[in-house]
Amino acid sequence: MTANYDSIAQQYKKSKELPFRLHIEAYTFFNLLGDLNGKSLLDLACGEGFYTRQFKQKGAARVVGVDNSDKMIELARQEEASQPQEIEYIVADVLELGEIGSFDLVVAAYLLNYAQTKEQLLKMCQSIFANLKPGGRFVTLNNNSEQPPASYPITEKYGFIKSVDEPLTEGTPIKYTFKVDGEKFSFDNYYLSQATYESALRSVGFKEVRWQKPIVSPDGVRQEGQEFWQDFLNYAPMVGIECVK
Ligand SMILES: C[S@@+](CC[C@H](N)C(=O)[O-])C[C@H]1O[C@@H](n2cnc3c(N)ncnc32)[C@H](O)[C@@H]1O
C-alpha cells in the first residue's frame, strides 16, 4: 500500500520551502501541538525529518521518527549525522508497528490519508493509540476530505493541485501534483470520509477528537496579504486533528 516516496524524496523535501508550508501548515500544526518542552514524542510518517528536527529544537526531550520509505529515512539520517540532535529514526510501516514505547505525544503529518480502507485506517489508529501514555495526545495534519473537488484547482497559486478521476467514495485516489522551481512531481492520497476518520479514532479509544481548520500566521499575512491566503482558508485542502487518550 501507500505512495512510494523513495523516488520523490528530494523533491518532497524541496516542497517544504513553499510559503504555505510555513505560514499555514507549520503554523497550524505547532498551534495544535502547544508547548513541547520536556515531552517525549513519536513522529509517524516523519519523512525526511522536516518536522522531527523542529520538535527537538522546540524542546522535546526524546524524539523518535518512523517512516516506511528507506530513502526518506536515509535523508533524515544524513541530516542527523551532519547536525546531531539525538533523534532516533526507524524504517517501519505504521500498519505493522505495534507498541514501541509510551509517549506524551504521537504526531503524524499526512499519515492517515494513506489508509485506503477503513480496516487500514483502524490499524494505523491502533498503532497510534498503543504508543501513547494515558492522557497523551495525538496531533496530525491530513488531507481535508470535506474540500469539494470543484475547488481543487484553486490551490495552484500555493504550489500544488489535487485531482480525481471519479466522484469521491471510500478509497478513491486523490492525486497531489506539486510544482516547485518549475519541476512537477505527484503522489496519491486516498479519500475516506470525515465520518470514517472520526469513527476509527473514537473506536480505538480516543476520548476527544477535535478538528482544526487551517490558520495563517501573522507573518504570512504581513508578507503576502490576507487576500492571497483567503482561498486556502475558504477551501481548506488540509485539516488538523487533535485527539486525547
Ligand atoms: C506527505 S509525506 C509527509 C512527511 C512528513 N510528515 C512531513 O510532513 O514532512 C508522507 C510520508 O508518509 C510516509 N508513509 C506513508 N504511509 C506510511 C506507512 N504506512 N507507514 C509509515 N510511513 C508511511 C511516506 O513514506 C512519506 O514519507
The ligand as an SDF file (V2000), in Angstrom:
LIG
                    3D

 27 29  0  0  0  0  0  0  0  0999 V2000
    3.4620   13.6050    2.6440 C   0  0  0  0  0  0  0  0  0  0  0  0
    4.8310   12.8090    3.4250 S   0  0  0  0  0  0  0  0  0  0  0  0
    4.9070   13.6670    4.9730 C   0  0  0  0  0  0  0  0  0  0  0  0
    6.2570   13.6290    5.6270 C   0  0  0  0  0  0  0  0  0  0  0  0
    6.3700   14.4550    6.9180 C   0  0  0  0  0  0  0  0  0  0  0  0
    5.4180   14.0640    7.9320 N   0  0  0  0  0  0  0  0  0  0  0  0
    6.2200   15.9160    6.5900 C   0  0  0  0  0  0  0  0  0  0  0  0
    5.1530   16.4930    6.8360 O   0  0  0  0  0  0  0  0  0  0  0  0
    7.1670   16.4990    6.0710 O   0  0  0  0  0  0  0  0  0  0  0  0
    4.0850   11.3080    3.8560 C   0  0  0  0  0  0  0  0  0  0  0  0
    5.0550   10.2900    4.4300 C   0  0  0  0  0  0  0  0  0  0  0  0
    4.3070    9.1650    4.8910 O   0  0  0  0  0  0  0  0  0  0  0  0
    5.0770    8.0130    4.7080 C   0  0  0  0  0  0  0  0  0  0  0  0
    4.1590    6.8790    4.8250 N   0  0  0  0  0  0  0  0  0  0  0  0
    3.0690    6.6270    4.0690 C   0  0  0  0  0  0  0  0  0  0  0  0
    2.4520    5.5080    4.5020 N   0  0  0  0  0  0  0  0  0  0  0  0
    3.1610    5.0600    5.5690 C   0  0  0  0  0  0  0  0  0  0  0  0
    3.0360    3.9440    6.4400 C   0  0  0  0  0  0  0  0  0  0  0  0
    2.0490    3.0540    6.2880 N   0  0  0  0  0  0  0  0  0  0  0  0
    3.9510    3.7710    7.4260 N   0  0  0  0  0  0  0  0  0  0  0  0
    4.9750    4.6580    7.5750 C   0  0  0  0  0  0  0  0  0  0  0  0
    5.1470    5.7390    6.7750 N   0  0  0  0  0  0  0  0  0  0  0  0
    4.2510    5.9370    5.7840 C   0  0  0  0  0  0  0  0  0  0  0  0
    5.7080    8.2430    3.3410 C   0  0  0  0  0  0  0  0  0  0  0  0
    6.8420    7.4270    3.1260 O   0  0  0  0  0  0  0  0  0  0  0  0
    6.0590    9.7280    3.4230 C   0  0  0  0  0  0  0  0  0  0  0  0
    7.3660    9.9460    3.8920 O   0  0  0  0  0  0  0  0  0  0  0  0
  1  2  1  0
  2  3  1  0
  2 10  1  0
  3  4  1  0
  4  5  1  0
  5  6  1  0
  5  7  1  0
  7  8  2  0
  7  9  1  0
 10 11  1  0
 11 12  1  0
 11 26  1  0
 12 13  1  0
 13 14  1  0
 13 24  1  0
 14 15  1  0
 14 23  1  0
 15 16  2  0
 16 17  1  0
 17 18  1  0
 17 23  2  0
 18 19  1  0
 18 20  2  0
 20 21  1  0
 21 22  2  0
 22 23  1  0
 24 25  1  0
 24 26  1  0
 26 27  1  0
M  CHG  2   2   1   9  -1
M  END
$$$$
